[in-house]
Amino acid sequence: MITKTVDAILDHALAGYDISEAEGILLLQQKDADIIDAIRSTADELRHRQVGDTVTYVINRNINFTNICEQHCSFCAFRRDEGETGAYWLDLNQILEKTTDAVQRGATEICMQGGLNPKAKLNGTSLDYYLNIIKGIKNAFPELHLHAFSPQEVQFIAREDGLTYAEVIAALQDGGVDSMPGTAAEVLDNEIRRVICPEKIDSATWLEIIGVAHKLGLPTTSTMLSGHIETPEQQIKHFSLLRKLQQTAKEKGFIGFTEFILLPFVGQEAPKPLRRRVGRDQPVLSDALLLTAVARIFLGNWIINHQPSWVKLGLAGATTALTWGCNDIGGTLMEEHITTMAGAQGGTCMEVSTLQAAISSLGRNYQQRDTVYGSIMSKAEDSWAID
Protein backbone atom coordinates (compact mmCIF):
# COMPACT_ATOMS: atom_id res chain seq x y z
CA MET A 1 0.00 0.00 0.00
CA ILE A 2 1.13 3.55 -0.70
CA THR A 3 1.26 5.58 2.49
CA LYS A 4 -0.52 8.91 2.60
CA THR A 5 2.82 10.61 3.24
CA VAL A 6 4.48 9.18 0.14
CA ASP A 7 1.30 9.70 -1.87
CA ALA A 8 1.28 13.37 -0.88
CA ILE A 9 4.94 13.78 -1.85
CA LEU A 10 4.36 12.26 -5.26
CA ASP A 11 1.21 14.33 -5.83
CA HIS A 12 3.19 17.44 -4.87
CA ALA A 13 5.86 16.56 -7.42
CA LEU A 14 3.29 15.85 -10.12
CA ALA A 15 1.75 19.26 -9.42
CA GLY A 16 5.07 20.76 -10.52
CA TYR A 17 6.63 21.59 -7.17
CA ASP A 18 10.14 20.81 -5.95
CA ILE A 19 10.19 18.26 -3.16
CA SER A 20 12.19 18.91 0.01
CA GLU A 21 15.31 17.12 1.18
CA ALA A 22 13.33 15.35 3.89
CA GLU A 23 10.79 14.18 1.31
CA GLY A 24 13.55 12.93 -0.98
CA ILE A 25 15.13 10.96 1.86
CA LEU A 26 11.77 9.38 2.67
CA LEU A 27 11.35 8.25 -0.94
CA LEU A 28 14.78 6.63 -0.94
CA GLN A 29 13.97 4.74 2.26
CA GLN A 30 10.99 2.92 0.79
CA LYS A 31 11.11 -0.88 0.55
CA ASP A 32 7.55 -1.83 -0.38
CA ALA A 33 7.26 -2.90 -4.02
CA ASP A 34 3.98 -1.04 -4.60
CA ILE A 35 5.39 2.19 -3.21
CA ILE A 36 8.56 1.86 -5.27
CA ASP A 37 6.47 1.28 -8.39
CA ALA A 38 4.51 4.46 -7.62
CA ILE A 39 7.82 6.35 -7.34
CA ARG A 40 8.89 4.86 -10.68
CA SER A 41 5.59 5.80 -12.29
CA THR A 42 5.84 9.37 -10.98
CA ALA A 43 9.39 9.75 -12.29
CA ASP A 44 8.37 8.38 -15.67
CA GLU A 45 5.40 10.75 -15.88
CA LEU A 46 7.58 13.72 -14.94
CA ARG A 47 10.09 12.68 -17.60
CA HIS A 48 7.23 12.61 -20.13
CA ARG A 49 6.04 16.07 -19.12
CA GLN A 50 9.48 17.67 -18.86
CA VAL A 51 11.20 16.30 -21.99
CA GLY A 52 8.74 14.13 -23.87
CA ASP A 53 8.98 10.52 -24.98
CA THR A 54 11.81 10.62 -27.53
CA VAL A 55 15.03 9.08 -26.22
CA THR A 56 18.24 10.78 -27.27
CA TYR A 57 21.83 9.63 -27.71
CA VAL A 58 25.13 11.16 -28.82
CA ILE A 59 27.84 9.79 -31.10
CA ASN A 60 31.00 10.47 -29.15
CA ARG A 61 34.38 9.14 -28.20
CA ASN A 62 36.12 9.03 -24.85
CA ILE A 63 39.82 9.81 -24.87
CA ASN A 64 41.56 9.35 -21.53
CA PHE A 65 44.94 10.74 -22.52
CA THR A 66 46.88 9.42 -19.52
CA ASN A 67 46.33 7.23 -16.48
CA ILE A 68 49.41 8.57 -14.70
CA CYS A 69 47.97 10.35 -11.68
CA GLU A 70 49.25 11.88 -8.48
CA GLN A 71 46.10 10.99 -6.57
CA HIS A 72 45.03 7.69 -5.01
CA CYS A 73 41.22 7.53 -4.95
CA SER A 74 39.99 4.43 -3.14
CA PHE A 75 37.48 3.54 -5.87
CA CYS A 76 39.88 3.91 -8.81
CA ALA A 77 41.44 0.98 -10.66
CA PHE A 78 42.50 3.20 -13.57
CA ARG A 79 45.37 5.29 -12.16
CA ARG A 80 49.03 4.29 -12.34
CA ASP A 81 52.32 5.74 -11.23
CA GLU A 82 54.84 6.69 -13.91
CA GLY A 83 56.84 3.61 -14.90
CA GLU A 84 54.31 1.22 -13.39
CA THR A 85 53.03 -1.66 -15.53
CA GLY A 86 50.02 -0.47 -17.49
CA ALA A 87 50.88 3.22 -17.22
CA TYR A 88 50.37 5.20 -20.45
CA TRP A 89 50.50 8.76 -21.73
CA LEU A 90 49.22 9.52 -25.23
CA ASP A 91 51.06 12.09 -27.30
CA LEU A 92 49.24 14.57 -29.50
CA ASN A 93 49.58 12.43 -32.63
CA GLN A 94 47.94 9.49 -30.88
CA ILE A 95 45.14 11.73 -29.63
CA LEU A 96 44.60 13.07 -33.15
CA GLU A 97 44.55 9.54 -34.58
CA LYS A 98 41.77 8.61 -32.16
CA THR A 99 39.93 11.84 -32.93
CA THR A 100 40.17 11.29 -36.68
CA ASP A 101 38.84 7.76 -36.31
CA ALA A 102 35.95 9.07 -34.20
CA VAL A 103 34.98 11.71 -36.77
CA GLN A 104 35.11 9.13 -39.54
CA ARG A 105 32.64 7.09 -37.49
CA GLY A 106 30.24 10.00 -37.16
CA ALA A 107 31.26 11.46 -33.80
CA THR A 108 30.15 14.98 -33.00
CA GLU A 109 31.84 15.04 -29.59
CA ILE A 110 35.16 14.17 -28.02
CA CYS A 111 35.00 13.67 -24.27
CA MET A 112 38.50 14.06 -22.85
CA GLN A 113 39.80 13.62 -19.32
CA GLY A 114 42.96 12.17 -17.84
CA GLY A 115 44.99 11.54 -14.75
CA LEU A 116 46.71 14.37 -12.92
CA ASN A 117 50.24 14.08 -14.24
CA PRO A 118 52.62 16.71 -12.82
CA LYS A 119 54.96 16.17 -15.77
CA ALA A 120 52.26 17.13 -18.26
CA LYS A 121 53.70 20.53 -19.07
CA LEU A 122 54.58 22.55 -22.17
CA ASN A 123 56.71 25.70 -22.04
CA GLY A 124 56.93 25.08 -18.32
CA THR A 125 53.19 25.31 -17.66
CA SER A 126 50.36 22.84 -17.30
CA LEU A 127 47.91 25.18 -19.02
CA ASP A 128 49.99 25.29 -22.20
CA TYR A 129 50.05 21.48 -22.26
CA TYR A 130 46.26 21.29 -22.15
CA LEU A 131 45.85 24.15 -24.62
CA ASN A 132 48.16 22.39 -27.07
CA ILE A 133 45.87 19.35 -27.07
CA ILE A 134 42.83 21.55 -27.59
CA LYS A 135 44.52 23.47 -30.41
CA GLY A 136 45.54 20.26 -32.14
CA ILE A 137 42.00 18.89 -32.12
CA LYS A 138 40.30 22.15 -33.05
CA ASN A 139 42.72 22.94 -35.87
CA ALA A 140 41.95 19.58 -37.44
CA PHE A 141 38.22 19.50 -36.62
CA PRO A 142 36.92 23.00 -35.78
CA GLU A 143 33.26 21.90 -35.68
CA LEU A 144 33.86 19.03 -33.26
CA HIS A 145 32.46 19.63 -29.77
CA LEU A 146 35.16 19.29 -27.13
CA HIS A 147 33.69 18.17 -23.81
CA ALA A 148 36.79 18.24 -21.72
CA PHE A 149 38.62 18.56 -18.41
CA SER A 150 36.80 18.13 -15.12
CA PRO A 151 36.75 20.54 -12.14
CA GLN A 152 39.53 18.43 -10.63
CA GLU A 153 41.70 19.06 -13.70
CA VAL A 154 40.91 22.78 -13.56
CA GLN A 155 42.04 22.88 -9.93
CA PHE A 156 45.18 20.93 -10.84
CA ILE A 157 46.12 23.37 -13.61
CA ALA A 158 45.38 26.36 -11.40
CA ARG A 159 47.52 24.96 -8.59
CA GLU A 160 50.42 24.03 -10.85
CA ASP A 161 50.50 27.40 -12.63
CA GLY A 162 49.43 29.75 -9.84
CA LEU A 163 46.24 30.82 -11.63
CA THR A 164 42.67 31.43 -10.55
CA TYR A 165 39.95 29.00 -11.56
CA ALA A 166 38.38 31.69 -13.73
CA GLU A 167 41.68 32.27 -15.54
CA VAL A 168 42.07 28.57 -16.27
CA ILE A 169 38.48 28.06 -17.42
CA ALA A 170 38.52 31.18 -19.59
CA ALA A 171 41.76 30.07 -21.25
CA LEU A 172 40.42 26.57 -21.92
CA GLN A 173 37.20 28.04 -23.27
CA ASP A 174 39.02 30.52 -25.50
CA GLY A 175 41.22 27.68 -26.70
CA GLY A 176 38.25 25.61 -27.84
CA VAL A 177 36.70 23.70 -24.94
CA ASP A 178 32.93 23.77 -25.48
CA SER A 179 31.65 22.19 -22.25
CA MET A 180 32.97 20.69 -19.02
CA PRO A 181 32.33 17.18 -17.65
CA GLY A 182 30.81 17.29 -14.19
CA THR A 183 32.91 14.42 -12.97
CA ALA A 184 35.04 14.40 -9.79
CA ALA A 185 31.82 15.22 -7.93
CA GLU A 186 31.57 11.66 -6.55
CA VAL A 187 29.36 12.48 -3.52
CA LEU A 188 29.31 16.11 -2.48
CA ASP A 189 29.80 15.34 1.18
CA ASN A 190 33.24 15.80 2.72
CA GLU A 191 32.76 12.96 5.20
CA ILE A 192 32.40 10.57 2.27
CA ARG A 193 35.17 12.25 0.28
CA ARG A 194 37.65 11.77 3.12
CA VAL A 195 37.16 8.03 2.67
CA ILE A 196 36.82 7.54 -1.09
CA CYS A 197 38.89 10.43 -2.52
CA PRO A 198 40.83 12.19 0.26
CA GLU A 199 43.24 13.89 -2.16
CA LYS A 200 40.55 15.28 -4.43
CA ILE A 201 39.02 18.72 -4.24
CA ASP A 202 36.41 19.11 -1.51
CA SER A 203 32.72 19.69 -2.15
CA ALA A 204 32.94 23.47 -1.90
CA THR A 205 35.75 23.63 -4.45
CA TRP A 206 33.86 21.42 -6.92
CA LEU A 207 30.80 23.64 -6.58
CA GLU A 208 32.90 26.79 -6.88
CA ILE A 209 34.62 25.67 -10.10
CA ILE A 210 31.35 24.55 -11.67
CA GLY A 211 29.77 27.84 -10.65
CA VAL A 212 32.60 29.79 -12.28
CA ALA A 213 32.20 27.74 -15.47
CA HIS A 214 28.48 28.53 -15.57
CA LYS A 215 29.13 32.24 -15.04
CA LEU A 216 31.60 32.21 -17.93
CA GLY A 217 28.95 30.65 -20.16
CA LEU A 218 30.52 27.18 -20.23
CA PRO A 219 27.88 24.45 -19.89
CA THR A 220 28.66 21.46 -17.68
CA THR A 221 27.18 18.09 -16.87
CA SER A 222 26.47 16.83 -13.36
CA THR A 223 27.12 13.37 -11.91
CA MET A 224 27.02 11.33 -8.74
CA LEU A 225 29.01 8.22 -7.85
CA SER A 226 26.48 6.10 -5.97
CA GLY A 227 26.06 2.75 -4.29
CA HIS A 228 29.18 2.52 -2.10
CA ILE A 229 29.23 3.85 1.48
CA GLU A 230 26.98 6.88 1.16
CA THR A 231 23.60 7.14 2.91
CA PRO A 232 20.24 8.31 1.53
CA GLU A 233 20.76 11.54 3.47
CA GLN A 234 24.07 12.13 1.72
CA GLN A 235 22.60 11.25 -1.67
CA ILE A 236 19.83 13.80 -1.24
CA LYS A 237 22.27 16.40 0.06
CA HIS A 238 24.21 15.92 -3.19
CA PHE A 239 21.04 16.40 -5.23
CA SER A 240 20.15 19.49 -3.23
CA LEU A 241 23.54 21.11 -3.87
CA LEU A 242 23.19 20.44 -7.59
CA ARG A 243 19.68 21.85 -7.63
CA LYS A 244 20.69 25.03 -5.81
CA LEU A 245 23.63 25.56 -8.18
CA GLN A 246 21.38 25.09 -11.20
CA GLN A 247 18.77 27.47 -9.78
CA THR A 248 21.49 30.09 -9.47
CA ALA A 249 22.62 29.51 -13.06
CA LYS A 250 19.08 29.73 -14.43
CA GLU A 251 18.28 32.87 -12.43
CA LYS A 252 21.27 34.54 -14.11
CA GLY A 253 20.34 33.31 -17.58
CA PHE A 254 23.05 30.64 -17.96
CA ILE A 255 22.63 27.12 -19.35
CA GLY A 256 24.33 25.60 -16.32
CA PHE A 257 23.97 21.82 -16.16
CA THR A 258 22.90 20.15 -19.39
CA GLU A 259 22.23 16.76 -17.80
CA PHE A 260 22.50 14.56 -14.73
CA ILE A 261 24.23 11.17 -14.93
CA LEU A 262 24.07 8.56 -12.17
CA LEU A 263 27.28 6.53 -11.95
CA PRO A 264 26.82 3.40 -9.80
CA PHE A 265 29.97 2.14 -8.11
CA VAL A 266 31.81 -0.80 -9.72
CA GLY A 267 34.25 -2.35 -7.28
CA GLN A 268 35.48 -5.59 -8.81
CA GLU A 269 39.01 -4.28 -9.38
CA ALA A 270 38.89 -1.33 -6.98
CA PRO A 271 41.45 -1.06 -4.19
CA LYS A 272 40.67 -3.66 -1.53
CA PRO A 273 39.86 -1.45 1.51
CA LEU A 274 36.82 0.19 -0.11
CA ARG A 275 35.87 -2.99 -1.94
CA ARG A 276 35.74 -4.90 1.36
CA ARG A 277 33.75 -2.12 3.00
CA VAL A 278 31.15 -2.04 0.21
CA GLY A 279 30.93 -5.82 0.12
CA ARG A 280 30.06 -6.35 -3.55
CA ASP A 281 31.66 -5.97 -6.95
CA GLN A 282 28.81 -4.83 -9.22
CA PRO A 283 25.98 -2.30 -8.87
CA VAL A 284 22.63 -3.37 -7.43
CA LEU A 285 20.22 -2.55 -10.24
CA SER A 286 17.17 -2.09 -8.01
CA ASP A 287 19.03 0.45 -5.86
CA ALA A 288 20.26 2.34 -8.91
CA LEU A 289 16.78 2.46 -10.42
CA LEU A 290 15.15 3.84 -7.27
CA LEU A 291 17.85 6.49 -7.03
CA THR A 292 17.36 7.27 -10.73
CA ALA A 293 13.65 7.84 -10.15
CA VAL A 294 14.19 10.05 -7.11
CA ALA A 295 16.79 12.04 -9.04
CA ARG A 296 14.15 12.84 -11.67
CA ILE A 297 11.60 13.78 -9.02
CA PHE A 298 14.07 15.95 -7.08
CA LEU A 299 16.00 17.55 -9.95
CA GLY A 300 13.75 17.39 -13.01
CA ASN A 301 12.30 20.89 -12.80
CA TRP A 302 15.83 22.27 -13.06
CA ILE A 303 17.97 19.61 -14.78
CA ILE A 304 15.68 18.08 -17.36
CA ASN A 305 17.99 15.59 -19.07
CA HIS A 306 18.82 12.41 -17.14
CA GLN A 307 21.11 9.65 -18.36
CA PRO A 308 21.99 6.18 -17.04
CA SER A 309 25.40 4.55 -17.54
CA TRP A 310 25.26 1.52 -19.82
CA VAL A 311 28.94 0.93 -19.02
CA LYS A 312 28.10 0.42 -15.34
CA LEU A 313 24.59 -1.05 -15.56
CA GLY A 314 24.88 -2.91 -18.84
CA LEU A 315 22.66 -2.01 -21.80
CA ALA A 316 19.69 -3.92 -20.40
CA GLY A 317 19.91 -2.06 -17.10
CA ALA A 318 20.32 1.29 -18.83
CA THR A 319 17.33 0.54 -21.06
CA THR A 320 15.25 -0.23 -17.98
CA ALA A 321 16.33 3.10 -16.49
CA LEU A 322 14.56 4.80 -19.40
CA THR A 323 11.31 3.79 -17.68
CA TRP A 324 12.50 5.15 -14.31
CA GLY A 325 12.95 8.78 -15.31
CA CYS A 326 15.80 8.85 -17.84
CA ASN A 327 15.33 10.36 -21.29
CA ASP A 328 18.82 9.85 -22.74
CA ILE A 329 20.80 6.63 -23.16
CA GLY A 330 24.22 8.24 -23.40
CA GLY A 331 26.89 7.96 -26.05
CA THR A 332 28.67 5.43 -28.19
CA LEU A 333 31.93 6.16 -26.27
CA MET A 334 33.98 4.02 -28.73
CA GLU A 335 36.43 3.31 -25.94
CA GLU A 336 36.09 3.37 -22.17
CA HIS A 337 38.89 2.62 -19.73
CA ILE A 338 38.16 4.03 -16.29
CA THR A 339 35.06 2.00 -15.41
CA THR A 340 36.07 -1.02 -17.46
CA MET A 341 39.35 -1.29 -15.57
CA ALA A 342 37.29 -1.29 -12.37
CA GLY A 343 35.54 -4.45 -13.59
CA ALA A 344 32.41 -3.09 -15.27
CA GLN A 345 30.68 -5.58 -17.53
CA GLY A 346 28.76 -3.18 -19.77
CA GLY A 347 31.42 -2.99 -22.48
CA THR A 348 33.56 -0.23 -23.91
CA CYS A 349 31.80 0.68 -27.18
CA MET A 350 28.21 0.79 -28.34
CA GLU A 351 27.09 0.86 -31.97
CA VAL A 352 24.45 3.40 -32.92
CA SER A 353 22.19 0.64 -34.21
CA THR A 354 22.43 -1.14 -30.85
CA LEU A 355 21.41 1.97 -28.94
CA GLN A 356 18.56 2.57 -31.38
CA ALA A 357 17.33 -1.01 -31.01
CA ALA A 358 17.37 -0.74 -27.23
CA ILE A 359 15.27 2.43 -27.37
CA SER A 360 12.90 0.94 -29.93
CA SER A 361 12.34 -2.08 -27.70
CA LEU A 362 10.42 0.24 -25.37
CA GLY A 363 8.22 1.51 -28.19
CA ARG A 364 9.79 4.95 -28.02
CA ASN A 365 11.35 7.10 -30.73
CA TYR A 366 15.08 7.76 -30.85
CA GLN A 367 16.96 10.89 -31.87
CA GLN A 368 20.63 11.69 -32.25
CA ARG A 369 21.64 14.81 -30.33
CA ASP A 370 24.65 17.01 -29.87
CA THR A 371 26.37 17.51 -26.52
CA VAL A 372 24.02 20.26 -25.37
CA TYR A 373 20.90 18.41 -26.52
CA GLY A 374 20.32 19.97 -29.90
CA SER A 375 18.85 17.48 -32.39
CA ILE A 376 20.97 16.11 -35.22
CA MET A 377 19.40 14.44 -38.24
CA SER A 378 21.17 11.32 -39.49
CA LYS A 379 22.93 11.66 -42.83
CA ALA A 380 22.00 8.06 -43.62
CA GLU A 381 18.31 8.26 -42.69
CA ASP A 382 15.57 10.76 -43.34
CA SER A 383 13.97 10.08 -39.98
CA TRP A 384 14.63 8.01 -36.88
CA ALA A 385 11.04 7.90 -35.76
CA ILE A 386 9.72 4.35 -35.46
CA ASP A 387 6.36 3.31 -36.82
Secondary structure as GFF3:
##gff-version 3
##sequence-region A 1 387
A	DSSP	alpha_helix	4	14	.	.	.	ID=ss1
A	DSSP	alpha_helix	21	28	.	.	.	ID=ss2
A	DSSP	alpha_helix	33	51	.	.	.	ID=ss3
A	DSSP	beta_strand	55	58	.	.	.	ID=ss4
A	DSSP	beta_strand	60	64	.	.	.	ID=ss5
A	DSSP	alpha_helix	92	104	.	.	.	ID=ss6
A	DSSP	beta_strand	109	113	.	.	.	ID=ss7
A	DSSP	alpha_helix	126	140	.	.	.	ID=ss8
A	DSSP	beta_strand	145	148	.	.	.	ID=ss9
A	DSSP	alpha_helix	151	161	.	.	.	ID=ss10
A	DSSP	alpha_helix	165	175	.	.	.	ID=ss11
A	DSSP	alpha_helix	190	196	.	.	.	ID=ss12
A	DSSP	alpha_helix	203	215	.	.	.	ID=ss13
A	DSSP	beta_strand	220	226	.	.	.	ID=ss14
A	DSSP	alpha_helix	232	251	.	.	.	ID=ss15
A	DSSP	beta_strand	257	264	.	.	.	ID=ss16
A	DSSP	alpha_helix	272	278	.	.	.	ID=ss17
A	DSSP	alpha_helix	285	299	.	.	.	ID=ss18
A	DSSP	beta_strand	306	307	.	.	.	ID=ss19
A	DSSP	alpha_helix	310	321	.	.	.	ID=ss20
A	DSSP	beta_strand	328	331	.	.	.	ID=ss21
A	DSSP	alpha_helix	338	341	.	.	.	ID=ss22
A	DSSP	alpha_helix	352	360	.	.	.	ID=ss23
A	DSSP	beta_strand	366	368	.	.	.	ID=ss24
###
